[in-house]
Amino acid sequence: MSETDRISGKLRWSKLYTFSCLRPNVLETDGLHSLQGPGFSRVVYCNQPRVHRKKPLKYPSNYISTTKYNIITFLPKAIFEQFRRVANLYFLMAAILSLTPVAPFSAVSMIAPLAFVVGLSMAKEALEDWRRFMQDMKVNSRKVSIHKGDGTFGYKPWQKIRVGDVVKVEKDQFFPADLLLLSSSYDDGICYVETMNLDGETNLKVKRSLEVTLPLDGDVAFKDFTGKIRCEDPNPNLYTFVGNLEYDRQVYALDTNQILLRDSKLRNTAYVYGVVIFTGHDSKVMQNSTKSPSKRSTIERKMDYIIYFLFTLLVLISLISSIGFAVKTKFEMPEWWYLQPQNTTDLYDPTRPGLSGIFHLVTALILYGYLIPISLYVSIEVVKVLQATFINQDLHMYDEETGNPAQARTSNLNEELGQVDTILSDKTGTLTCNQMDFLKCSIAGVSYGVGSSEVEIAAKKQMAFDLSGHNSEIYSASMQNSRAQDSLENSGSDFGKSEIELETVITSKDEKYQKPMIKGFSFVDRRLMDGNWLKDPNVDAILLFFRILALCHTAIPEPNEETGSFNYEAESPDEGAFLVAAREFGFEFCGRTQTKVFIRERYPSSGHPVEREFKILSLLDFSSKRKRMSVIVQDEGGQILLLCKGADSIIFDRLSKNGRMHEESTSRHLNEYAEAGLRTLAFAYRKLEESEYSVWNSEFIKAKTTIGPDREAMLEHVSDMIEKDLILVGATAVEDKLQKGVPQCIDKLAQAGLKIWVLTGDKMETAINIGFSCSLLRQGMKQICITTVNTDLLAQDAKKAVKENVLMQLTNASQMINLEKDPHAAFALVIDGKTLSYALEEDMKHQFLSLAVNCASVICCRVSPKQKAMVTRLVKEGSGKTTLAIGDGANDVGMIQEADIGVGISGVEGMQAVMASDFSIAQFRFLERLLVVHGHWCYKRIAQMICYFFYKNIVFGLTLFYFEAYTGFSGQSVYDDWFMLLFNVILTSLPVISLGVFEQDVSSEVCLQFPALYQQGQRNMFFDWYRIFGWMANGLYSSLIIFFFNLNIFYDQAFRSEGQTADMAAVGATMFTCIIWAVNFQIAFTMSHFTWIQHLFVWGSICTWYIFLLLYGMSSPIISRNAFQILVEALAPAPIYWLVTLLVTIACNVPYLAYLSFQRSFNPMDHHIIQEIKYYKKDVEDQHMWKRECSKARQETKIGFTARVDAKIRQLRGKLQKKYPSLGVQNVIPPS
Amino acid sequence: MNPKGASSSGTDGATDSSAPRRNSKKPKYSRFTQQELPACKPILTPGWVITTFIFIGIVFIPIGLASLFASERVVEIVDRYDKHCVPTNYSKSMLAYIQSGETNKTCTRSLIVPKHMKSPVYVYYQLDNFYQNHRRYVKSRSDKQLRSKASEKDTSSCSPEGTISNGSAIVPCGLIAWSLFNDTYGFSVKNKVLDVSKKNIAWKSDQDHKFGSDVYPKNFQSGSLIGGAKLNASIPLSEQVDLIVWMRTAALPTFRKLYGKIEVDLEANEKITVVIQNNYNTYSFGGKKKLVLSTTSWIGGKNDFLGIAYLTVGGLCLFLAICFILVYVIKPRWEILPEICLQPTDDDSVTALLPQKWPLLYYSTTAENLGEKKDGLVLSREISGRSIEID
């Protein structure tokens, strides 16, 4: 059966690939690696997996596991992880010590909270690990067809695969392990592989088997197949492979061309057979994966410092306390007969004050432990989980198309989202959908195609918006009573009209996209469509242009039964778009044989199509170095034509003198297209004489069959000889379709002050094009391209020379930036992967970084996954700023894991990126909301929450300390044990959690309207040391007020009219009441957003305290001891109790209130102003003003549309001012 | 029509398989999950700030005055007697005097009533420098034992006053009970004895629930070390009010405890003769002993601090209110609706003139905005409800 599967005879793909697929006929004996010494020890017995069951040939199975723990290691490992937190360790010590009589509290009150905290965190860990496990299981249980022996194949899960197995992989399946390609459905043993998951490149790569294994082309052939592979040990190098195959007593060298890597995908090939070399964690992709690091947010790291600070404070006051105790014990206690100093234990032994002092130190460390809030971690965990739920639940980040909501996969980085400084983005699949649309073309100096690219549309929209924003009177009248955006669209002003036009353009475009649109073709121009081109004066050029479209490619048509038309299997999506375009123009590419291409030409005049065949004489394929491809065809008339397409610069260099007729207009069009963010290619042709061709061809064939290192150079040289004296026909503009909303999102992010770097595995040209279409680049921006020149020097010198060259380029560029005077000048850095490998070296990377930081946008192309991670690390460590990496493929995993925050696009690609990420979103555009809304909120929430947490524990902890001084430093607390236990757990936890979960300084709409608000997070304005120490000072102040007011008021006299004096329980309960009121009032002042939940929690907490005190007082006196009936009997009837509460609460909060009012009036922060505008409802009443504020409140940026539009406006104004110099002066607002 | 058939077939497959899941994955809308719950967003506008401060001032100052007045009304007589009650020949060895069983501890003091003291006049003893709040001391008691006869043996926390040498439990055990204050006072005016009532000097809940009526003192003060007072073994603990008062440990090393009540008015300038049994040893640690007679008002005893604190805070708030009013009068920036003005692209010189403090957004006072200023002012007065709902 297998014979029929093969497309033999029908087509020899390898013949199309003139360079890469040509196989020299002679065996390359010198290519054999000796394979000795360390690193090359692996031996694989093909088709004999049994051999690999025993040592030393027993290799790991194909089972992969990315989990952190397993059932046995979970408990010890997770517990170890938990107690790596300083605070937890401290509490563990405290809990252990609480079992001894040293402790000031009962043991339960120490152990229970700790167990709760640790248990909760561990449960979370377990859940996360379980999810990873399930994901692994899904991968491990994928099915693949394995040779079971005797030439029969059967499906088995991936994890059962062993080294040496022969597997059969079918089309569009992933390779289960690293395989050696033996044969494929093509009879020349090639196959196509998509390595998207490895390096992010979407173009297909060709792999070919050894000639000798070609006969193994059917299931049965493997019955007696054996072979022995010796090769390198597992390593993470994706692009090298060294090994050889012993087969039929012959040794053959193997290289990467025969290796199919795990997680890449078989494309365009029905099936392949391969033998497993590396399995599971030995495979290259797994070797490449780094252990997912546990990330902590900046705030959390800073929090550690605060904890250290508090810990120091704790030790300090404990020392003071124990020294005081020792002194008191030594000198005074012997006189305190009521303590029976002669009968003491070691804890209070006046004869050994040192020992007692040391015991006391332990007591004090536990007692003042309230300075370090144990519940902080729990509260933060709870808050973060809830925040993450909000992120998961946000409907604005739900993608209807894929049905994926946003997902916060780790919740401990929420607040980091609000502090991002640099975004490192992948291109393919992240910014673009990897779909090309033929949009415009220029033929013989005439530009065709009226459709607008997304960039143009967005830019026009922005321009109209900005102009209308400046010209307020016209539409402010129509603005009333309607929402800003609606009214903008509906307003009757001139600007409104243009807006409407734009809107209709957009909507009509959108509609077209939905159904009748042809994928890959968005061209609209009546002049060329429906055969109208025949009436065009340039009909010859147009015909030629269409023929180049239809002929100059390497695609293969596949009949599509449904439509009766063809699908094209092209190497790159551009080619697909060209073929679709050609088909739509009436030049349908309908068939290919090894030497011929068939085209169905449709002319409206004749009615039915004419099928023409062109003989393909030669094919000079595309390479990133050549930047062009050509075909040499002979048409039915015997005319030989060289058709060439390529990058404009390359083509223009090769034009003949008489071929430059349209050069000027074409290059103008090309610039326009590029500015509109389109990918351009120039088309040219050349007529060849039969004789000329045959002379050249003989040389070409000679070059092709050459063996040795010169072959490439020779081929190139020969191609150069024929690809000259071209005649320019035209150019095409293809839109690399961006994902929905990407330019807008980038614009907003840029306004929020974020820097965006693009790291892509794609070609430089592609990357630059995308840069244009995302407005990361624009015309007028100075592009700094740093590349390596090819030096033909000796190997050891070459590296040095290249390095020096790169360094020189870097220095020059830096100097250029430094010398630049124009404040609006923007620079863009474009660097390729090879150069980057030099620039990332230790001695040069800081220079590179400082240059990159000075550039408005940075684009790195052709970077490997590892380099992506290295760049990310460089930015992260070099600039010390928070980085966010976003990507969708497995090649982005390194970067995602390396960055402070990794975001995965949960699109159609594999799950690797998502699995490695901290957050996953369905589309790039959701990043705006994720950062600007959720990030901003979460940052502020967590920052305020932590500050408040420290505040409240300082208030509480310090009162304990002050009281100590009055008890002879004996370690007695004024509060009941239960009060203290409940303080953090119940009485103050819910308000602070509600602050952390529900606080909103401004609504989400406002966040999006004022992206500059995001700067508050970047500048860390809510968690800088001023603020932290401010809060601590506030805590200190409050503790002093609470303690000394209470002390003086309950000094020694009766506290009620019945004459009773206050005992310790009464003083403690009153003081505690004051604390509860003061801290809850404080949090109410801190909040700016009260839903019923906040009200319930804040006021509920205060009520809970009274209820608790009441119930506690009603319980048995054995439990409540001195607090028995304290509220009912002692405190409530005493007016002084209530008066103290009121006094202390107000006195504690007056300074904060005054400070807040002062700040609001003299030094307002951005959100204060916005809150005020909202409060006065000015946004509704004066929408003109509101809009103006919105448009102005953004970070000045050099990237994004807005910057592009601004630059355009500046440019226009510059022109205008030259004409009318007086005009510019009027714009100056007279400052009062 | 698909230029990239392979990839699209992959996508189709993915979308097909996800189609049934689609609805389940879509977050459900609720105002809670979308963080759109109706909320009030109070902000500190100048109006609110000034109102709040004035309000606090207005409330606090009268309270302060009332408490000061109440405190002034309280008449208090404090007499320190620890030194005076030691005979002069023992003044060098006061400790020996107080520890000796032989010496006469009776001592007579006379007090002049400064003002009319309305009954009840409360009698307190005050101890200074006595650490009743010391941890060792506070813990040295057994609530269970005090409460019921059944828990008599529960003396583990009472060490070293838990048991006598033969192992039988001391009731009440612990250092607190052991060191019970044992000075006594007898009052007479013009040779007429004033009755000191011990009624209701202890908390009723203590008497009813914490000190058992079936618990009688046992082995108390029978050891070699005698602490303070002895207890009548025939009276149950619930009736031993002095013990109950004493067992309520004080918060500070200086404390008063209620000794009793004199249920008659004391006239001004009356001379009260007090006969003190000076038994309690405060001499070893230099503690003072004072006898205090005091009336009470609604805020309790004499203490000016509460009133002063109220007046201070109230005054401070009024002062702040005035400051803020002045600030808004002199520099009425606030009422201008803020013009957020970020580096106008037109002209950078404007930016240069604006304060650089606010990094992104600026307030500016352009002529154009002065018109809006009044609106803002009016608005701020008109707005009464604080909650804005933004949909």
HADDOCK unambig.tbl for C-alpha pairs under 7 A between the chains (distance, minus, plus):
assign (segid A and resid 335 and name CA) (segid B and resid 284 and name CA) 5.57 0.50 0.50
assign (segid A and resid 335 and name CA) (segid B and resid 285 and name CA) 5.04 0.50 0.50
assign (segid A and resid 336 and name CA) (segid B and resid 285 and name CA) 5.96 0.50 0.50
assign (segid A and resid 338 and name CA) (segid B and resid 175 and name CA) 6.60 0.50 0.50
assign (segid A and resid 338 and name CA) (segid B and resid 179 and name CA) 5.63 0.50 0.50
assign (segid A and resid 338 and name CA) (segid B and resid 227 and name CA) 6.89 0.50 0.50
assign (segid A and resid 339 and name CA) (segid B and resid 137 and name CA) 6.18 0.50 0.50
assign (segid A and resid 339 and name CA) (segid B and resid 175 and name CA) 6.58 0.50 0.50
assign (segid A and resid 343 and name CA) (segid B and resid 160 and name CA) 6.59 0.50 0.50
assign (segid A and resid 390 and name CA) (segid B and resid 33 and name CA) 5.77 0.50 0.50
assign (segid A and resid 390 and name CA) (segid B and resid 34 and name CA) 6.87 0.50 0.50
assign (segid A and resid 393 and name CA) (segid B and resid 27 and name CA) 5.04 0.50 0.50
assign (segid A and resid 393 and name CA) (segid B and resid 33 and name CA) 6.07 0.50 0.50
assign (segid A and resid 393 and name CA) (segid B and resid 34 and name CA) 6.96 0.50 0.50
assign (segid A and resid 394 and name CA) (segid B and resid 27 and name CA) 6.96 0.50 0.50
assign (segid A and resid 394 and name CA) (segid B and resid 34 and name CA) 5.76 0.50 0.50
assign (segid A and resid 395 and name CA) (segid B and resid 27 and name CA) 6.21 0.50 0.50
assign (segid A and resid 398 and name CA) (segid B and resid 26 and name CA) 6.87 0.50 0.50
assign (segid A and resid 402 and name CA) (segid B and resid 15 and name CA) 6.56 0.50 0.50
assign (segid A and resid 403 and name CA) (segid B and resid 22 and name CA) 4.78 0.50 0.50
assign (segid A and resid 403 and name CA) (segid B and resid 25 and name CA) 6.60 0.50 0.50
assign (segid A and resid 403 and name CA) (segid B and resid 26 and name CA) 6.67 0.50 0.50
assign (segid A and resid 404 and name CA) (segid B and resid 25 and name CA) 6.67 0.50 0.50
assign (segid A and resid 405 and name CA) (segid B and resid 25 and name CA) 6.81 0.50 0.50
assign (segid A and resid 405 and name CA) (segid B and resid 26 and name CA) 6.44 0.50 0.50
assign (segid A and resid 518 and name CA) (segid B and resid 1 and name CA) 6.81 0.50 0.50
assign (segid A and resid 519 and name CA) (segid B and resid 1 and name CA) 6.84 0.50 0.50
assign (segid A and resid 519 and name CA) (segid B and resid 2 and name CA) 6.40 0.50 0.50
assign (segid A and resid 566 and name CA) (segid B and resid 1 and name CA) 6.68 0.50 0.50
assign (segid A and resid 567 and name CA) (segid B and resid 1 and name CA) 5.75 0.50 0.50
assign (segid A and resid 567 and name CA) (segid B and resid 2 and name CA) 5.07 0.50 0.50
assign (segid A and resid 567 and name CA) (segid B and resid 3 and name CA) 5.53 0.50 0.50
assign (segid A and resid 567 and name CA) (segid B and resid 5 and name CA) 6.22 0.50 0.50
assign (segid A and resid 568 and name CA) (segid B and resid 2 and name CA) 6.70 0.50 0.50
assign (segid A and resid 568 and name CA) (segid B and resid 3 and name CA) 4.71 0.50 0.50
assign (segid A and resid 568 and name CA) (segid B and resid 4 and name CA) 6.28 0.50 0.50
assign (segid A and resid 568 and name CA) (segid B and resid 5 and name CA) 6.90 0.50 0.50
assign (segid A and resid 569 and name CA) (segid B and resid 3 and name CA) 6.42 0.50 0.50
assign (segid A and resid 569 and name CA) (segid B and resid 4 and name CA) 5.82 0.50 0.50
assign (segid A and resid 569 and name CA) (segid B and resid 5 and name CA) 6.67 0.50 0.50
assign (segid A and resid 570 and name CA) (segid B and resid 4 and name CA) 6.77 0.50 0.50
assign (segid A and resid 573 and name CA) (segid B and resid 4 and name CA) 6.68 0.50 0.50
assign (segid A and resid 576 and name CA) (segid B and resid 3 and name CA) 4.39 0.50 0.50
assign (segid A and resid 576 and name CA) (segid B and resid 4 and name CA) 6.57 0.50 0.50
assign (segid A and resid 577 and name CA) (segid B and resid 3 and name CA) 6.38 0.50 0.50
assign (segid A and resid 580 and name CA) (segid B and resid 3 and name CA) 6.70 0.50 0.50
assign (segid A and resid 908 and name CA) (segid B and resid 11 and name CA) 6.18 0.50 0.50
assign (segid A and resid 908 and name CA) (segid B and resid 14 and name CA) 6.74 0.50 0.50
assign (segid A and resid 966 and name CA) (segid B and resid 252 and name CA) 6.15 0.50 0.50
assign (segid A and resid 966 and name CA) (segid B and resid 253 and name CA) 6.68 0.50 0.50
assign (segid A and resid 967 and name CA) (segid B and resid 131 and name CA) 6.23 0.50 0.50
assign (segid A and resid 967 and name CA) (segid B and resid 133 and name CA) 5.45 0.50 0.50
assign (segid A and resid 967 and name CA) (segid B and resid 134 and name CA) 5.18 0.50 0.50
assign (segid A and resid 967 and name CA) (segid B and resid 252 and name CA) 6.99 0.50 0.50
assign (segid A and resid 967 and name CA) (segid B and resid 253 and name CA) 6.95 0.50 0.50
assign (segid A and resid 968 and name CA) (segid B and resid 134 and name CA) 6.57 0.50 0.50
assign (segid A and resid 970 and name CA) (segid B and resid 134 and name CA) 5.62 0.50 0.50
assign (segid A and resid 970 and name CA) (segid B and resid 135 and name CA) 5.38 0.50 0.50
assign (segid A and resid 971 and name CA) (segid B and resid 135 and name CA) 6.04 0.50 0.50
assign (segid A and resid 972 and name CA) (segid B and resid 134 and name CA) 6.42 0.50 0.50
assign (segid A and resid 972 and name CA) (segid B and resid 135 and name CA) 4.71 0.50 0.50
assign (segid A and resid 1048 and name CA) (segid B and resid 305 and name CA) 6.57 0.50 0.50
assign (segid A and resid 1049 and name CA) (segid B and resid 303 and name CA) 6.94 0.50 0.50
assign (segid A and resid 1049 and name CA) (segid B and resid 305 and name CA) 6.15 0.50 0.50
assign (segid A and resid 1049 and name CA) (segid B and resid 306 and name CA) 5.92 0.50 0.50
assign (segid A and resid 1052 and name CA) (segid B and resid 254 and name CA) 6.87 0.50 0.50
assign (segid A and resid 1052 and name CA) (segid B and resid 255 and name CA) 5.10 0.50 0.50
assign (segid A and resid 1052 and name CA) (segid B and resid 256 and name CA) 5.60 0.50 0.50
assign (segid A and resid 1053 and name CA) (segid B and resid 256 and name CA) 6.82 0.50 0.50
assign (segid A and resid 1053 and name CA) (segid B and resid 301 and name CA) 5.01 0.50 0.50
assign (segid A and resid 1053 and name CA) (segid B and resid 302 and name CA) 6.45 0.50 0.50
assign (segid A and resid 1054 and name CA) (segid B and resid 300 and name CA) 4.88 0.50 0.50
assign (segid A and resid 1054 and name CA) (segid B and resid 301 and name CA) 4.64 0.50 0.50
assign (segid A and resid 1055 and name CA) (segid B and resid 299 and name CA) 6.26 0.50 0.50
assign (segid A and resid 1055 and name CA) (segid B and resid 300 and name CA) 4.38 0.50 0.50
assign (segid A and resid 1055 and name CA) (segid B and resid 301 and name CA) 6.29 0.50 0.50
assign (segid A and resid 1056 and name CA) (segid B and resid 298 and name CA) 6.38 0.50 0.50
assign (segid A and resid 1056 and name CA) (segid B and resid 299 and name CA) 5.59 0.50 0.50
assign (segid A and resid 1056 and name CA) (segid B and resid 300 and name CA) 3.94 0.50 0.50
assign (segid A and resid 1057 and name CA) (segid B and resid 296 and name CA) 5.15 0.50 0.50
assign (segid A and resid 1057 and name CA) (segid B and resid 297 and name CA) 5.39 0.50 0.50
assign (segid A and resid 1057 and name CA) (segid B and resid 298 and name CA) 5.15 0.50 0.50
assign (segid A and resid 1057 and name CA) (segid B and resid 299 and name CA) 6.38 0.50 0.50
assign (segid A and resid 1057 and name CA) (segid B and resid 300 and name CA) 4.56 0.50 0.50
assign (segid A and resid 1059 and name CA) (segid B and resid 122 and name CA) 6.37 0.50 0.50
assign (segid A and resid 1059 and name CA) (segid B and resid 296 and name CA) 6.41 0.50 0.50
assign (segid A and resid 1059 and name CA) (segid B and resid 300 and name CA) 6.49 0.50 0.50
assign (segid A and resid 1060 and name CA) (segid B and resid 258 and name CA) 6.42 0.50 0.50
assign (segid A and resid 1061 and name CA) (segid B and resid 256 and name CA) 6.71 0.50 0.50
assign (segid A and resid 1061 and name CA) (segid B and resid 257 and name CA) 6.39 0.50 0.50
assign (segid A and resid 1063 and name CA) (segid B and resid 248 and name CA) 5.90 0.50 0.50
assign (segid A and resid 1063 and name CA) (segid B and resid 249 and name CA) 5.70 0.50 0.50
assign (segid A and resid 1063 and name CA) (segid B and resid 250 and name CA) 4.37 0.50 0.50
assign (segid A and resid 1063 and name CA) (segid B and resid 251 and name CA) 5.56 0.50 0.50
assign (segid A and resid 1064 and name CA) (segid B and resid 249 and name CA) 6.04 0.50 0.50
assign (segid A and resid 1064 and name CA) (segid B and resid 250 and name CA) 4.99 0.50 0.50
assign (segid A and resid 1064 and name CA) (segid B and resid 251 and name CA) 3.96 0.50 0.50
assign (segid A and resid 1067 and name CA) (segid B and resid 251 and name CA) 6.81 0.50 0.50
assign (segid A and resid 1088 and name CA) (segid B and resid 41 and name CA) 5.48 0.50 0.50
assign (segid A and resid 1088 and name CA) (segid B and resid 42 and name CA) 6.26 0.50 0.50
assign (segid A and resid 1088 and name CA) (segid B and resid 43 and name CA) 6.76 0.50 0.50
assign (segid A and resid 1089 and name CA) (segid B and resid 39 and name CA) 6.12 0.50 0.50
assign (segid A and resid 1089 and name CA) (segid B and resid 40 and name CA) 6.08 0.50 0.50
assign (segid A and resid 1089 and name CA) (segid B and resid 41 and name CA) 4.79 0.50 0.50
assign (segid A and resid 1090 and name CA) (segid B and resid 39 and name CA) 5.03 0.50 0.50
assign (segid A and resid 1090 and name CA) (segid B and resid 40 and name CA) 5.16 0.50 0.50
assign (segid A and resid 1090 and name CA) (segid B and resid 41 and name CA) 6.12 0.50 0.50
assign (segid A and resid 1091 and name CA) (segid B and resid 37 and name CA) 6.40 0.50 0.50
assign (segid A and resid 1091 and name CA) (segid B and resid 38 and name CA) 6.03 0.50 0.50
assign (segid A and resid 1091 and name CA) (segid B and resid 39 and name CA) 4.22 0.50 0.50
assign (segid A and resid 1091 and name CA) (segid B and resid 40 and name CA) 6.46 0.50 0.50
assign (segid A and resid 1117 and name CA) (segid B and resid 210 and name CA) 6.35 0.50 0.50
assign (segid A and resid 1118 and name CA) (segid B and resid 143 and name CA) 6.46 0.50 0.50
assign (segid A and resid 1118 and name CA) (segid B and resid 144 and name CA) 6.48 0.50 0.50
assign (segid A and resid 1135 and name CA) (segid B and resid 299 and name CA) 6.31 0.50 0.50
assign (segid A and resid 1136 and name CA) (segid B and resid 299 and name CA) 5.54 0.50 0.50
assign (segid A and resid 1143 and name CA) (segid B and resid 310 and name CA) 6.56 0.50 0.50
assign (segid A and resid 1147 and name CA) (segid B and resid 313 and name CA) 6.43 0.50 0.50
assign (segid A and resid 1157 and name CA) (segid B and resid 44 and name CA) 6.49 0.50 0.50
assign (segid A and resid 1157 and name CA) (segid B and resid 49 and name CA) 6.76 0.50 0.50
assign (segid A and resid 1161 and name CA) (segid B and resid 334 and name CA) 6.33 0.50 0.50
assign (segid A and resid 1166 and name CA) (segid B and resid 361 and name CA) 6.19 0.50 0.50
assign (segid A and resid 1169 and name CA) (segid B and resid 338 and name CA) 6.62 0.50 0.50
assign (segid A and resid 1176 and name CA) (segid B and resid 379 and name CA) 6.81 0.50 0.50
assign (segid A and resid 1189 and name CA) (segid B and resid 340 and name CA) 5.64 0.50 0.50
assign (segid A and resid 1189 and name CA) (segid B and resid 341 and name CA) 6.99 0.50 0.50
assign (segid A and resid 1192 and name CA) (segid B and resid 341 and name CA) 6.15 0.50 0.50
assign (segid A and resid 1192 and name CA) (segid B and resid 342 and name CA) 5.47 0.50 0.50
assign (segid A and resid 1193 and name CA) (segid B and resid 340 and name CA) 6.89 0.50 0.50
assign (segid A and resid 1193 and name CA) (segid B and resid 342 and name CA) 6.09 0.50 0.50
assign (segid A and resid 1193 and name CA) (segid B and resid 361 and name CA) 6.59 0.50 0.50
assign (segid A and resid 1227 and name CA) (segid B and resid 346 and name CA) 6.12 0.50 0.50
assign (segid A and resid 1228 and name CA) (segid B and resid 346 and name CA) 6.83 0.50 0.50
assign (segid A and resid 1228 and name CA) (segid B and resid 347 and name CA) 5.92 0.50 0.50
assign (segid A and resid 1231 and name CA) (segid B and resid 350 and name CA) 6.73 0.50 0.50
assign (segid A and resid 1231 and name CA) (segid B and resid 366 and name CA) 6.15 0.50 0.50
assign (segid A and resid 1232 and name CA) (segid B and resid 365 and name CA) 6.36 0.50 0.50
assign (segid A and resid 1232 and name CA) (segid B and resid 366 and name CA) 5.79 0.50 0.50
assign (segid A and resid 1232 and name CA) (segid B and resid 367 and name CA) 6.86 0.50 0.50
